Amino acid sequence: MSKAAMHPSLIVLALIAALSGCGKKPEEAGPKPLAVGVIQVKPQPATITSEYVAKVEASNTVEIRARVGGLLEKQSALEGQLVKRGQVLFQIDPQPFVAALAQAKAALSEAEAGLQQSERDLARVKPLAEIDAVSQQELDSVVARNSANRAAVEAARAAMKTAELNLDYTRITSPIDGIMGRVQIRVGGLVSANTSLLTTVYASDPMYVNFSISERRMIELQRRLDLHAGDPVRTDGVFKIILADGSKYPQKAKLNFIDAAVDESTGTLPIRLEVENPQRQLLAGMFARVVVLADQVPNALMVPQRAVQELQGRTSLWIVGPDNKAETRDVTMGARIGTDWIVTEGLKPGETVAVDGTQKLKPGTLLAPQPLEAPPAEAGAPAKAPAAEPAKAGAQP
């Protein structure tokens, strides 16, 4: 054995010394926690609503037609102008009717003269008949002539009244307060009696808002608000009107009419609201949306809609457990409110829900929760019902 050879025991001692001199090896690092944005769910009040497409209608619409024919001589009101009841809108050439009235007056005068003569004849003949100075036939003839003349006077008076009415009808007035629509016949045009449409006057205050509601929603409203067809209640605060630009109409809407039958073709029930229109902001034919108060939830649990996972009809949330580990949980969702969603089953108050950064999560993933700053919720914020059905209000927009 050479001197360079080393005893095995010395080799072991040398290795132990080397290891002790080098120090300990650092422990391997564990998995890094995944940062996620979270919220803590707290109960808060919410108002659930349903929206329907609606159409605005004038509370009264009158087609202005002439009762007599002739040439349109004058237009006294402007298109789009607010007119009052009894205000003159058009004037038909009155001259033919002035002449007809004069003729009727002359005919009445002639009939009255004939009646006076026959009454004088009767006054002379009647005493003579009593002493048999004239025959009974002559007396009967005078009586008949007097009766005929009296009837002629009544007919002449009726004809004169008709002539007066026809002359008065040449002045066409508005039967209601409202806004005058487009003129259909211009000055100089020929107007036919009872057929020619001159214009339309629309009552501007109040206005009607028509929409239709499903049978199921109507039953819900009947239970909550005691609404019944045939005996509608004028309810404030239940209905709100949203204009086409998204702004809320300031005047309160009141229930005016519930139809007595469901439309078989759509399965919906027509409903009409009445709303004041002092600024004439609403116009007939406009489309709007009606927001109907559906329910009040005093302690709703709401989460952002982006936190909800939807897959094959199932909805779930990522919950942050006490050990900061992710767990998935099936939940039942209710109505949507803005960007939030009400959870009806599967979530408890005070639990922490992962909202942002959930794309890579798996059950058991270690999390680094980062609370999100939730915007202040308005008390009684309106929510949309989970399944808003289509509403029929005439033609759809």
Stockholm file with secondary structure:
# STOCKHOLM 1.0

chainA/1-397         MSKAAMHPSLIVLALIAALSGCGKKPEEAGPKPLAVGVIQVKPQPATITSEYVAKVEASNTVEIRARVGGLLEKQSALEGQLVKRGQVLFQIDPQPFVAALAQAKAALSEAEAGLQQSERDLARVKPLAEIDAVSQQELDSVVARNSANRAAVEAARAAMKTAELNLDYTRITSPIDGIMGRVQIRVGGLVSANTSLLTTVYASDPMYVNFSISERRMIELQRRLDLHAGDPVRTDGVFKIILADGSKYPQKAKLNFIDAAVDESTGTLPIRLEVENPQRQLLAGMFARVVVLADQVPNALMVPQRAVQELQGRTSLWIVGPDNKAETRDVTMGARIGTDWIVTEGLKPGETVAVDGTQKLKPGTLLAPQPLEAPPAEAGAPAKAPAAEPAKAGAQP
#=GR chainA/1-397 SS CCTTCCCHHHHHHHHHHHHHHHCCCCCCCCCCCEEEEEEECCCEEEEEEEEEEEEEEESCEEEEECSSCEEEEEECSCTTCEECTTCEEEEECCHHHHHHHHHHHHHHHHHHHHHHHHHHHHHHHHHHHHTTSSCHHHHHHHHHHHHHHHHHHHHHHHHHHHHHHHHHHTEEECSSSEEECCCSSCTTCEECTTTCEEEEEECCSSEEEEEEEEHHHHHHHHHHHCCCTTSCCCCSSSEEEECTTSCBCSSCEEEEEECSSCBTTTTEEEEEEEECCTTCCCCTTCEEEEEEEEEEEEEEEEEEGGGCEEETTEEEEEEECTTSBEEEEEEEEEEEETTEEEEEESCCTTCEEEEESCTTCCTTCBEEEEECCCCCCCTTEEEECSSCCCCCCSSCC
#=GC SS_cons         CCTTCCCHHHHHHHHHHHHHHHCCCCCCCCCCCEEEEEEECCCEEEEEEEEEEEEEEESCEEEEECSSCEEEEEECSCTTCEECTTCEEEEECCHHHHHHHHHHHHHHHHHHHHHHHHHHHHHHHHHHHHTTSSCHHHHHHHHHHHHHHHHHHHHHHHHHHHHHHHHHHTEEECSSSEEECCCSSCTTCEECTTTCEEEEEECCSSEEEEEEEEHHHHHHHHHHHCCCTTSCCCCSSSEEEECTTSCBCSSCEEEEEECSSCBTTTTEEEEEEEECCTTCCCCTTCEEEEEEEEEEEEEEEEEEGGGCEEETTEEEEEEECTTSBEEEEEEEEEEEETTEEEEEESCCTTCEEEEESCTTCCTTCBEEEEECCCCCCCTTEEEECSSCCCCCCSSCC
//
